[in-house]
Amino acid sequence: MSRRQLRWLLIGNSRWHWAEVDLETRGIPGEPRLRFWHASPEQEPVATPIAWASVGPLPASAGLPVERRLQLADVPLAGAPAWLGVDRALAGWWAARQLGRPVLVADAGTVLSLTRVDGRGRFAGGRLMAGAALQLAAMGAGTEALPVLAGGLAAGEQGEDWPQATADAMRSGVVQGLAAAVLEASRQVRALEPGCRIVLTGGDGAALLPWLRSSAELEAEILCHRPDLCLEALVALRPGPFGGFRPDPGPRGSDRPWPPPSP
């Protein structure tokens, strides 16, 4: 890092997720803004982050300082069991704190995790199912005729309901199945707590978004897309020596005030 920058890192199952603020923008009108990006470990040189957390494999050569690692016990999510992934805890705590109401966080990553936080701000259970890449890989590996498809789902396009091409049919089936799982879960949690909001995040969230928004049940005030929710939470809990950061206002950011009130 040649410029004066601060970084935060969340190590996922398949990618490393980074947040960064450029301190040289301080003094420029407006506050410094966070930006987010995602890369495989070999694509991004390891820089010492202000704080980091991990749910995926940690290379022995990473050299990340242990004292800067954020663990589950550091996340102030009430009722979180010892086995809960730190990413789910971060996402659930931050979504409930930001919205001030019960939430169901749908994190569409390697695994689709559904994490519920109730109206008291307590972890209230969840569900897990294979994400898009795992489902596509399983179809290719477990059958004779289906291809092995690389890459994730296309973001921002709803696509055909009934495609004819095999690869398109596989992707359509997976994305609609994942969206249906989120929609049914949203029905159930909103029956329990009508004020519950659905917060969509994760790498495949943008691909699920048009399918979810096509449902009349998930109006704009009910469904919220926060693609970098876990990183926002990590920065909020470990803001470093400087304050006043806001997420970048671009398509992978948010326009919420920054920083939040102290946790």
Residue pairs with C-beta under 8 A, 6 or more apart in sequence:
1 7
1 47
3 22
3 23
3 24
4 22
4 23
4 24
5 20
5 21
5 22
5 23
6 20
6 21
6 23
6 50
6 240
6 242
7 18
7 19
7 20
7 47
7 48
7 49
7 50
8 18
8 19
8 20
8 49
8 50
8 51
8 52
8 231
8 234
8 235
8 238
9 16
9 17
9 18
9 19
9 49
9 51
9 52
9 53
9 64
10 16
10 17
10 18
10 52
10 53
10 54
10 55
10 87
10 90
10 230
10 231
10 234
11 17
11 52
11 53
11 54
11 55
11 56
11 57
11 58
12 55
12 56
12 87
12 109
12 110
13 55
13 56
13 57
13 109
13 110
13 111
14 40
14 56
14 109
14 110
14 133
15 38
15 39
15 40
15 203
16 38
16 39
16 40
16 41
16 44
17 36
17 37
17 38
17 228
17 230
17 231
18 36
18 37
18 38
18 39
18 44
18 49
18 231
19 34
19 35
19 36
19 228
19 231
19 232
19 234
19 235
20 34
20 35
20 36
20 37
21 32
21 33
21 34
21 35
21 242
21 245
22 32
23 32
23 242
25 32
25 33
26 32
26 242
26 244
31 244
31 245
31 246
31 258
32 242
32 244
32 245
32 246
33 245
33 246
33 247
33 248
33 249
33 253
34 231
34 232
34 235
34 245
34 246
34 247
34 248
34 253
34 258
35 248
35 250
35 253
36 227
36 228
36 231
36 247
36 248
36 252
36 253
38 203
41 59
41 62
46 62
46 63
46 64
48 64
48 65
48 68
49 64
49 68
50 68
50 238
50 239
50 240
51 68
51 69
51 70
51 234
51 237
51 238
51 240
52 64
52 68
52 69
52 70
52 234
53 69
53 70
53 71
53 86
53 87
53 90
53 234
54 69
54 86
55 85
55 86
55 87
58 64
68 238
70 86
70 234
70 237
70 238
71 86
72 80
72 82
72 84
72 85
72 86
72 89
74 237
75 86
75 89
75 90
75 93
75 233
75 237
76 93
76 263
77 84
77 89
77 92
77 93
77 117
77 121
77 122
77 123
78 120
78 121
78 122
78 123
79 122
79 123
79 124
80 89
80 123
81 123
84 123
85 113
87 107
87 113
87 230
88 105
88 107
88 113
88 115
88 126
89 123
90 229
90 230
90 233
90 234
90 237
91 105
91 107
91 115
91 199
91 201
91 229
91 230
91 233
92 103
92 105
92 115
92 116
92 117
92 123
93 117
93 233
94 229
94 230
94 232
94 233
94 236
95 103
95 105
95 117
95 197
95 199
95 224
95 226
95 229
96 102
96 103
96 117
96 121
97 121
97 260
97 263
98 256
98 260
99 197
99 199
99 224
101 119
101 195
101 196
101 197
102 116
102 117
102 118
102 119
102 124
102 189
102 193
102 195
102 196
102 197
103 116
103 117
103 196
103 197
103 198
103 199
104 114
104 115
104 116
104 117
104 185
104 186
104 189
104 196
104 197
104 198
104 199
105 113
105 114
105 115
105 116
105 117
105 199
105 201
105 229
106 112
106 113
106 114
106 182
106 185
106 198
106 199
106 200
106 201
106 202
106 205
106 208
107 113
107 114
107 115
107 201
107 202
107 205
107 229
107 230
108 131
108 132
108 178
108 200
108 201
108 202
108 203
108 204
108 205
108 207
108 208
109 131
109 202
109 203
109 204
110 131
110 133
110 134
111 128
111 129
111 130
111 131
111 134
112 128
112 129
112 130
112 131
112 178
112 181
112 182
112 202
112 204
113 126
113 127
113 128
114 126
114 127
114 128
114 181
114 182
114 185
115 123
115 126
116 123
116 124
116 125
116 126
116 189
116 196
117 123
117 124
118 124
118 193
119 193
119 195
127 181
127 185
129 178
129 181
130 138
131 178
131 202
131 204
132 152
132 153
132 171
132 174
132 175
132 178
132 204
132 207
133 151
133 152
135 174
135 177
136 148
136 149
136 170
136 171
136 174
137 148
137 149
139 146
139 149
139 170
140 146
140 147
140 148
140 149
141 148
145 166
146 166
146 170
147 166
147 167
147 170
149 167
149 170
149 171
152 203
152 204
152 207
153 171
153 174
153 175
153 204
153 207
153 208
154 171
154 207
155 204
155 206
155 207
156 206
156 207
156 209
156 210
157 207
157 210
158 210
158 211
158 214
159 168
159 171
159 172
159 175
160 168
160 172
161 172
162 172
163 169
163 172
175 204
175 207
175 208
175 211
176 211
178 204
178 208
179 208
179 211
179 212
182 198
182 200
182 208
182 212
183 212
183 215
183 217
183 218
186 196
186 198
186 217
186 218
186 222
187 217
189 196
190 196
190 222
197 221
197 222
197 223
197 224
198 212
198 218
198 222
198 223
198 224
199 224
199 225
199 226
199 229
200 208
200 209
200 212
200 223
200 224
200 225
200 226
201 225
201 226
201 227
201 228
201 229
201 230
202 227
205 225
205 227
206 225
206 227
209 225
212 218
212 223
213 220
213 223
226 232
226 254
227 252
228 247
228 252
228 253
228 254
232 247
232 254
235 245
236 259
236 260
236 263
237 263
239 245
239 259
243 259
244 258
244 259
245 258
245 259
246 255
246 256
246 257
246 258
247 253
247 254
247 255
247 256
247 258
249 255
